[in-house]
């Protein structure tokens, strides 16, 4: 595989591997079995819609490269997208796929025995979306001479500090979501079906910009409208948009699977005063939070600035204010590491990337405004250049 064909140079993959091994050493882990598709991509470059079957990347202290194990028919996908030698890009037979008699993790455990990486302390990602209870039972059964421990988020925490190339991909994703948000605003009118707006959003997200194409995003477009704005995670229906109602737009751009999310709220027709007033309070709170972002401050300090700002106006938000984001696959673009919330004492460091999502949800209405930012050397860099406002369309 030519290094020029990869989104990152081989040296960057080697640096990621070295940092992962350092984290393993710190936790006494000899072998790591990573099933999170984002972690597999981060460690090897592997990129395919194959995570509906078991697949893993294995990192062992004494091996110079990870081992990527996927379904046999997906092995050539790994040869196209990873930097690995062919001997380290392998597949299990199709007889293990969705079988009632055997499990793919049976074969993976046998392969670990064949390669002599089946003893000592083996870490697994117990809380990864695609590492199922059946996967864990089969792997443990096949590794009787190992101590299997939970290594959830070990690689995620390595990922939390971005390289210059990763930051560049997120900036490209920001250009995509800026364009997409404008297209959504232009498209949504009274009488337009929600599903047609979603189609226009998807077209924009995937076509990207003239300079850089887009990927599928890890979350679908969120388009709660009307009373649906009282909750954040509704998508769309085939019903038309209605004059006199608000719509929350939580959208994303992605490039090489690196995400930049953004949320804004628009209203068709003259908005009620409570929505106008709340939008001003939310924007004031977002500014207070972003002013607190700098290396050395903690996640909870950023959230506290927001909470104190909106609290002066009698508002509160029980859910977290934000989370780290970067490379990811469905169903989530969050990294499952730091959160902007009380009690999270994670110290901000340069080149962390965080989606700050300020949402206020009431009984029958709500508003969201978000910013995805990079922790810069002396503050924060907003990745998107798209005005914060309650967007009103007559």
C-alpha positions as CSV (number, residue, x, y, z in Angstrom):
1,X,0.0,0.0,0.0
2,X,1.4,3.3,-1.1
3,X,1.7,5.8,1.8
4,X,0.3,8.5,-0.6
5,X,-3.0,6.6,-0.9
6,X,-3.7,6.9,2.9
7,X,-5.4,9.8,4.6
8,X,-2.5,9.9,7.0
9,X,1.2,9.1,6.7
10,X,2.5,5.8,8.1
11,X,4.5,7.7,10.6
12,X,1.3,9.1,12.1
13,X,-0.2,5.6,12.4
14,X,3.0,4.4,14.1
15,X,2.8,7.3,16.6
16,X,-0.8,6.4,17.4
17,X,0.3,2.8,18.0
18,X,3.1,3.9,20.3
19,X,0.7,6.1,22.4
20,X,-1.8,3.3,22.6
21,X,0.9,0.9,23.8
22,X,2.0,3.5,26.4
23,X,-1.6,3.6,27.7
24,X,-1.7,-0.2,27.7
25,X,1.5,-0.4,29.7
26,X,0.1,2.1,32.2
27,X,-2.9,-0.2,32.8
28,X,-0.9,-3.5,32.8
29,X,-2.5,-4.7,29.5
30,X,-0.5,-7.0,27.3
31,X,-2.9,-7.3,24.4
32,X,-5.7,-5.0,23.4
33,X,-8.7,-6.1,21.3
34,X,-10.5,-3.1,19.9
35,X,-13.9,-3.5,18.3
36,X,-15.0,0.2,18.1
37,X,-14.9,1.0,14.3
38,X,-13.5,4.4,15.0
39,X,-10.7,2.9,17.0
40,X,-10.0,0.4,14.3
41,X,-9.8,3.2,11.7
42,X,-7.6,5.3,14.0
43,X,-5.1,2.5,14.6
44,X,-4.9,1.1,11.0
45,X,-6.9,3.2,8.6
46,X,-9.5,0.4,8.1
47,X,-12.6,1.9,6.6
48,X,-15.6,-0.2,5.5
49,X,-19.3,-0.6,6.3
50,X,-18.6,-4.0,7.8
51,X,-19.2,-3.3,11.5
52,X,-22.5,-5.2,11.4
53,X,-20.4,-8.4,11.7
54,X,-17.7,-8.9,14.4
55,X,-14.4,-7.4,13.6
56,X,-11.4,-6.2,15.7
57,X,-8.0,-4.7,15.7
58,X,-5.5,-6.3,18.0
59,X,-2.6,-4.5,19.5
60,X,0.1,-6.5,21.2
61,X,3.1,-5.1,23.1
62,X,5.6,-7.2,21.1
63,X,4.1,-6.7,17.6
64,X,5.3,-3.9,15.3
65,X,1.9,-3.6,13.7
66,X,-1.7,-4.2,14.8
67,X,-3.6,-7.2,13.4
68,X,-6.9,-6.4,11.8
69,X,-9.4,-9.2,11.6
70,X,-12.6,-8.8,9.6
71,X,-15.0,-11.0,7.6
72,X,-13.1,-12.7,4.8
73,X,-15.0,-10.9,2.1
74,X,-13.8,-7.6,3.7
75,X,-10.1,-8.4,3.8
76,X,-9.4,-6.7,0.4
77,X,-11.2,-3.6,1.8
78,X,-8.5,-3.6,4.5
79,X,-5.7,-4.0,1.9
80,X,-7.1,-0.9,0.1
81,X,-7.6,1.3,3.2
82,X,-4.9,0.3,5.8
83,X,-1.2,0.5,6.0
84,X,-0.9,-3.0,7.3
85,X,1.2,-5.8,5.8
86,X,-1.0,-8.5,4.2
87,X,-0.1,-11.0,6.9
88,X,-1.7,-8.6,9.5
89,X,-4.9,-8.1,7.4
90,X,-6.9,-11.3,7.8
91,X,-10.4,-12.6,7.6
92,X,-12.6,-15.3,9.3
93,X,-14.6,-17.7,7.1
94,X,-18.1,-16.9,6.1
95,X,-19.4,-19.9,8.0
96,X,-18.9,-17.8,11.2
97,X,-21.2,-15.0,10.0
98,X,-24.5,-14.9,11.8
99,X,-24.3,-18.6,12.6
100,X,-26.2,-20.3,15.4
101,X,-23.5,-22.9,15.7
102,X,-20.3,-20.8,16.0
103,X,-19.3,-17.2,16.6
104,X,-16.7,-15.1,14.8
105,X,-15.0,-14.5,18.1
106,X,-14.3,-18.2,18.4
107,X,-12.2,-17.9,15.3
108,X,-10.6,-14.7,16.5
109,X,-9.6,-16.3,19.8
110,X,-8.1,-19.3,17.9
111,X,-6.1,-16.9,15.7
112,X,-4.8,-15.2,18.8
113,X,-3.7,-18.6,20.1
114,X,-2.0,-19.4,16.8
115,X,-0.1,-16.1,17.0
116,X,0.9,-16.5,20.6
117,X,-1.0,-13.5,21.9
118,X,-3.5,-15.4,24.0
119,X,-2.1,-15.1,27.5
120,X,-1.5,-12.4,30.1
121,X,-3.9,-9.5,30.6
122,X,-6.1,-8.9,27.6
123,X,-8.1,-5.7,27.4
124,X,-11.5,-5.5,25.6
125,X,-13.9,-2.6,24.9
126,X,-16.8,-3.8,27.0
127,X,-18.9,-0.7,26.3
128,X,-18.3,-0.4,22.5
129,X,-21.5,-0.4,20.5
130,X,-20.6,-3.4,18.3
131,X,-18.9,-5.6,21.0
132,X,-21.8,-7.7,22.0
133,X,-22.4,-9.9,25.0
134,X,-22.1,-12.9,22.7
135,X,-18.8,-11.6,21.3
136,X,-17.4,-11.3,24.8
137,X,-18.6,-14.7,26.0
138,X,-17.0,-16.4,22.9
139,X,-13.7,-14.5,23.3
140,X,-13.4,-15.3,27.0
141,X,-14.3,-18.9,26.4
142,X,-11.6,-19.1,23.7
143,X,-8.9,-17.5,25.9
144,X,-8.9,-19.6,29.1
145,X,-5.3,-18.8,29.9
146,X,-5.8,-15.0,29.8
147,X,-7.1,-12.5,32.3
148,X,-9.7,-10.4,30.3
149,X,-10.2,-6.9,31.6
150,X,-12.3,-3.9,30.5
151,X,-10.3,-1.4,28.4
152,X,-13.2,0.7,27.2
153,X,-12.1,4.1,25.9
154,X,-8.4,3.4,26.2
155,X,-7.9,4.2,22.5
156,X,-10.6,6.9,22.7
157,X,-8.5,8.8,25.2
158,X,-5.5,8.6,22.9
159,X,-7.6,10.0,20.1
160,X,-8.7,13.0,22.2
161,X,-5.6,15.1,21.2
162,X,-5.7,15.7,17.5
163,X,-2.8,15.9,15.1
164,X,-2.5,18.8,12.6
165,X,-3.8,16.6,9.8
166,X,-6.9,15.6,11.9
167,X,-7.6,19.2,12.6
168,X,-7.4,20.0,8.9
169,X,-10.0,17.3,8.2
170,X,-12.3,18.7,10.8
171,X,-11.9,22.2,9.3
172,X,-12.9,20.8,5.9
173,X,-15.9,19.1,7.6
174,X,-16.8,22.6,9.0
175,X,-16.9,24.0,5.5
176,X,-19.3,21.2,4.6
177,X,-21.7,21.7,7.5
178,X,-21.7,25.5,7.0
179,X,-22.8,25.0,3.4
180,X,-25.3,22.3,4.5
181,X,-26.9,24.5,7.2
182,X,-27.4,27.3,4.7
183,X,-29.0,24.9,2.2
184,X,-31.3,23.6,5.0
185,X,-32.4,27.1,5.8
186,X,-33.0,28.0,2.2
187,X,-35.0,24.8,1.5
188,X,-37.3,24.8,4.5
189,X,-40.6,26.6,3.8
190,X,-44.2,26.1,4.9
191,X,-45.6,23.2,2.9
192,X,-42.2,21.6,2.2
193,X,-42.1,18.0,3.4
194,X,-39.6,17.3,6.2
195,X,-38.3,14.2,4.2
196,X,-37.5,16.4,1.2
197,X,-35.5,18.8,3.4
198,X,-33.7,15.7,4.8
199,X,-32.9,14.6,1.3
200,X,-31.4,18.0,0.4
201,X,-29.3,18.0,3.6
202,X,-28.0,14.5,2.8
203,X,-27.1,15.6,-0.7
204,X,-25.1,18.5,0.6
205,X,-23.4,16.6,3.4
206,X,-22.2,13.9,0.9
207,X,-21.3,16.1,-2.0
208,X,-19.3,18.4,0.3
209,X,-17.6,21.4,-1.2
210,X,-15.9,21.9,-4.6
211,X,-12.6,21.3,-2.8
212,X,-13.4,18.3,-0.6
213,X,-16.2,15.7,-0.7
214,X,-18.1,14.6,2.3
215,X,-18.7,11.3,4.1
216,X,-21.8,9.9,5.6
217,X,-22.1,11.3,9.1
218,X,-22.3,9.2,12.2
219,X,-25.7,10.8,13.2
220,X,-28.5,11.3,10.8
221,X,-29.9,14.9,10.4
222,X,-31.9,15.8,13.5
223,X,-34.9,17.9,12.5
224,X,-37.4,18.1,15.4
225,X,-40.1,20.6,14.5
226,X,-43.1,22.2,16.2
227,X,-43.7,20.5,19.5
228,X,-40.9,18.1,18.6
229,X,-38.4,20.8,19.5
230,X,-39.1,20.0,23.1
231,X,-36.7,17.0,22.7
232,X,-33.4,16.9,20.8
233,X,-33.2,13.6,19.0
234,X,-36.1,13.4,16.6
235,X,-35.4,13.1,12.9
236,X,-38.1,13.7,10.2
237,X,-41.4,12.6,8.9
238,X,-43.2,13.0,5.6
239,X,-45.3,15.9,7.0
240,X,-44.9,19.4,5.8
241,X,-43.3,22.2,7.7
242,X,-45.9,24.6,9.1
243,X,-45.8,28.4,9.5
244,X,-45.7,29.5,13.1
245,X,-43.4,26.6,14.2
246,X,-39.7,26.3,15.0
247,X,-37.4,23.6,13.7
248,X,-34.1,22.6,15.3
249,X,-31.4,21.7,12.8
250,X,-28.6,19.5,14.3
251,X,-26.4,18.6,11.3
252,X,-22.9,17.5,10.6
253,X,-20.1,17.6,8.1
254,X,-17.6,14.8,7.8
255,X,-14.4,14.3,5.8
256,X,-12.4,11.1,6.1
257,X,-14.9,10.4,8.9
258,X,-13.8,13.4,10.9
259,X,-16.8,15.3,12.0
260,X,-17.8,18.9,12.7
261,X,-21.4,19.1,14.1
262,X,-23.5,22.2,14.3
263,X,-26.9,23.0,15.6
264,X,-29.1,26.1,14.9
265,X,-32.8,26.8,15.4
266,X,-35.1,28.5,12.8
267,X,-38.7,29.7,13.0
268,X,-41.2,30.0,10.1
269,X,-43.0,33.3,10.6
270,X,-42.8,35.7,13.6
271,X,-41.4,33.8,16.6
272,X,-43.0,34.0,20.1
273,X,-41.2,36.4,22.4
274,X,-40.2,33.6,24.7
275,X,-38.2,32.0,21.9
276,X,-36.5,35.3,21.0
277,X,-35.6,36.0,24.6
278,X,-34.3,32.4,25.2
279,X,-32.1,32.6,22.1
280,X,-30.4,35.7,23.5
281,X,-29.9,33.9,26.8
282,X,-28.5,30.8,25.1
283,X,-26.1,32.8,23.0
284,X,-24.9,34.8,26.0
285,X,-24.3,31.5,27.8
286,X,-22.4,30.0,24.9
287,X,-20.1,33.1,24.8
288,X,-19.4,32.8,28.5
289,X,-18.5,29.1,28.1
290,X,-16.2,29.7,25.1
291,X,-14.5,32.5,27.0
292,X,-13.6,30.0,29.6
293,X,-12.0,27.6,27.2
294,X,-8.2,27.5,27.3
295,X,-5.5,25.0,28.1
296,X,-5.3,24.3,31.8
297,X,-9.0,24.9,32.6
298,X,-11.3,22.0,33.3
299,X,-14.4,20.7,31.6
300,X,-16.5,21.5,34.6
301,X,-15.2,25.1,34.7
302,X,-16.4,25.6,31.1
303,X,-19.8,24.2,32.0
304,X,-20.0,26.3,35.2
305,X,-19.6,29.5,33.1
306,X,-22.6,28.5,31.0
307,X,-24.7,27.4,33.9
308,X,-24.0,30.6,35.9
309,X,-24.8,32.7,32.8
310,X,-28.2,31.2,32.0
311,X,-29.0,30.8,35.7
312,X,-29.1,34.6,36.1
313,X,-32.1,34.5,33.8
314,X,-33.8,31.6,35.6
315,X,-32.9,28.9,33.1
316,X,-31.1,25.6,33.7
317,X,-29.9,22.6,31.6
318,X,-29.7,19.2,33.3
319,X,-27.9,17.4,30.5
320,X,-24.2,17.9,29.7
321,X,-23.1,20.9,27.7
322,X,-20.8,19.1,25.3
323,X,-18.4,16.3,24.5
324,X,-15.3,15.5,22.5
325,X,-15.7,14.7,18.9
326,X,-13.6,13.7,15.9
327,X,-13.3,10.5,13.8
328,X,-16.3,8.2,14.2
329,X,-18.8,5.9,12.7
330,X,-22.6,5.4,13.3
331,X,-24.4,5.7,15.6
332,X,-22.5,8.5,17.3
333,X,-20.0,11.3,16.5
334,X,-19.0,11.7,20.2
335,X,-15.7,10.2,21.4
336,X,-17.0,8.9,24.8
337,X,-14.3,10.6,26.8
338,X,-14.6,14.1,28.2
339,X,-17.9,15.9,28.8
340,X,-18.6,19.5,29.7
341,X,-20.5,18.9,32.9
342,X,-20.2,19.2,36.7
343,X,-17.7,16.8,38.1
344,X,-15.7,16.3,34.9
345,X,-12.2,17.5,36.0
346,X,-10.5,16.7,32.7
347,X,-8.0,19.4,32.0
348,X,-8.3,21.0,28.6
349,X,-5.3,20.6,26.3
350,X,-4.4,22.1,23.0
351,X,-6.0,20.4,20.0
352,X,-8.8,18.8,21.9
353,X,-11.9,19.2,19.8
354,X,-15.3,19.6,21.5
355,X,-18.9,20.0,20.4
356,X,-20.6,22.4,22.8
357,X,-24.3,22.0,22.3
358,X,-26.4,24.5,24.2
359,X,-30.0,23.2,24.3
360,X,-32.9,24.3,26.3
361,X,-35.9,22.0,26.1
362,X,-39.3,22.9,27.7
363,X,-42.6,21.0,27.8
364,X,-43.6,21.9,24.2
365,X,-40.8,23.9,22.7
366,X,-37.1,24.2,22.7
367,X,-34.0,25.8,21.1
368,X,-30.5,24.6,20.3
369,X,-27.4,26.5,19.3
370,X,-24.0,24.7,19.2
371,X,-20.3,25.3,18.4
372,X,-17.7,22.8,17.5
373,X,-14.3,24.1,18.7
374,X,-10.6,23.3,19.0
375,X,-8.8,24.1,22.2
376,X,-6.1,26.5,20.9
377,X,-2.8,27.5,22.4
378,X,-4.4,30.3,24.4
379,X,-8.2,29.9,24.0
380,X,-10.5,28.4,21.5
381,X,-11.0,28.3,17.8
382,X,-14.5,27.9,16.6
383,X,-14.3,25.6,13.6
384,X,-17.5,26.9,11.9
385,X,-18.0,30.4,10.7
386,X,-21.8,30.5,10.9
387,X,-23.6,33.2,12.9
388,X,-25.3,32.2,16.1
389,X,-28.9,33.4,15.9
390,X,-32.5,32.4,16.0
391,X,-33.1,32.3,12.3
392,X,-36.5,33.7,11.3
393,X,-37.9,33.1,7.9
394,X,-41.1,34.9,6.9
